[in-house]
Amino acid sequence: EAGRSAAEARRQAEAEGLTLQPAANQCGFRGVYCVPSGNFRTMISKERTRYCLGSFASAEAAALAVARWQHKEGEEPVPSATESAAEARRQAEAEGLTLQPAANQCGFRGVRRVPSGSFRTMIWKERIRYCFGSFASAEAAALAIARWEQEAAAKAAGDGDEGEEENSMEGAYEGAAEGEAE
């Protein structure tokens, strides 16, 4: 299993109906890292816990292990940044939301790119910092912010549920989370 070649891993992934998740990292796959020995290691994070799935001879074999783990955990494959961006724009339009532009590197208010290549959100409101997670595209991150702002405006207008925590973000970026990245 660990000694599987790149071609074998790709064939096996196709046979199992799994997708090897591409990433803009040195190895080319999500959750796969190169180690000095020349092997490839996997590291996946879920709910603040890291899982190491082993050491592999090829990046593709490691990516296959990640895809199997995701499938076993019931996780949907993370869309590419291009797919995520297009889907976020479609969802924003369908929901009547505006992705707030900004003169920053990402082009959207409250969105920043992190070294892993993903995009993170951070908004300050009334001295409280709100973070909504990590996303595959700047558009998906901006959509999470737009949804949260719409929800906050509805609560302020008295349309929200009574007794909810003010900074609760449950559902604030539902759907945009499909574009989450590691």
N, C-alpha and C positions, 0 to 999 in steps of 0.2 A: 504494500500500500504506500508506504513512505518513499519507496524507490521508484515510484511510477514516473514514466517519462512525460514530457509535456504533451506529446501527441496522444499518448494513452489516456492521460487525464482529460484532455479535451473530448476524446471519443466517449469516455465513460460518463462525463457530464452530460453530453448530448443523449446518450442512451438512457440516463436517469431523468432526463427532462430538467436538468439544473442549469443555471446560468453562472458562469464564472464572472464575478463582479469586477469590472475594470475600475481602476483608480489612478489618480495622477500622482503616484508615488514611484519610488525607484524600481519596485518589482512589477508594477503595472496592475496589481490586483488589490482589492479591498481586504484589509486584515492580514496581508502577507508582508513579511519583512525579511530583508536579506541579512544574513549573519556572516561574520568573518570566515567561518569554515567553508563558505560557499553554498551552504544549505539555505533553506527558506523556512521561516517560522511563521506561525499564525498567532494572532492576538486579537480577540474579539471582546468588545465591551457590551454588556447588557445590564441595565439597571445598576450602574456603578460597580459592577463586578467584572473582572477581566478573566477571560478564558483562553488558555493556551492549548491549542489543538494538536501541537506536535511540531516536529521538524521534518522537512520533506526535501527530496532531491531536486524538484523543479518547482517553480513559482506556480505553475498550473496545477500540480498535485496539491499544493497548499491551498490554492483557491478552490479546488474541488472539496477539500475538507471543510472550508468555510461555507461553501454552498450547501453541503450536506447538513452541517450544523444549523444553518439558517432554516433549512427545510424541516429538520427535526423539531426546532423550536417554534415552528409555525410562522416564521418571519417572511415577509414578502421581500423579494430582491429589491435593492435600492436602485431607483432609476438613475440613469446617467445625468450629469448636470444639464445637458441639452434637453433631454426628455423632461426633467424636473422643471426647468425654466419655462418651457412651452406649456406644460400642464398647469403651472402656477398662474401664468398669464391667462389661460383659458378659465381657470376657476375664479380668478379675481373678476374677470369680465362677467361671468355667469352670476356671480354673487353681488355684482354692482359695487365692487370695492376698487379703490385706487391704490396702486403701489406707489408710495410716496418717494419721489426722486430726491436725491441729495448730491451735492458736489463732492462726494468722497470717492474712494477708489472703487467701491462696489456699485455706486450709483443709486443706492437706496438708503433712506434714513434708518438709523439703528442697526445697520447690517455691516459686518466686517468679515474679511477673509482671514482665516487662521492658517498657520503653517502647513497643516495637513491638506489644505486645498478646499476644505469645506467652509461654510459660511455660518456665522453665529449672530444671534440677535441680542441687543441690549437696549432697553428703553428706560429712561428715568421719568417718573411722574410723581410729583409731590414728595420728593426726596426718597422715593422707593425705587429700587432697581428691579426691572423685570427682564428675565432671560427666558427665551422660549426654546432653546436647543440649538442643534447643529443641523444644517441642511446642505443638500447637494448643490443647490444653486442660490444665487443672491435673490432671485425672484421668489423662490419658495420661502426664504427667510422673510422677505418683505410681505408676503401674503400672510404669514403668521402674525406679523405686527398689525397689518390692516384688520385682520379678523379680531384680534385682541382689542384694538381701538374701537371697532364697531360694537363689540360686546360691552366695553367700558362706557361708551356713550349711551347705550341702551339702559345700562344700570343707572347711570347718572340721571337719565330722563324718567326713571321710575319704572322702566319696563323689565328690569332684572328680577331675579328671584330674591326674596327676602331671606336673610340669614346666611347668605353665602359670604365666604371670606372675600375681602375687597381685592386682594391680590391673587385670587384663585385663577389659574390659567387652564383649568380643565376644559378641553374642547376648543380652546382659543386658536389652536393651530391644527385641529383635526383635518385630515386630508392633506395639508401641507406637510404633515409628518411623513407622508409617503415619500417625500423628497429628502428625508433626513439622511445625513451621512454620519460616518463615524468621526 
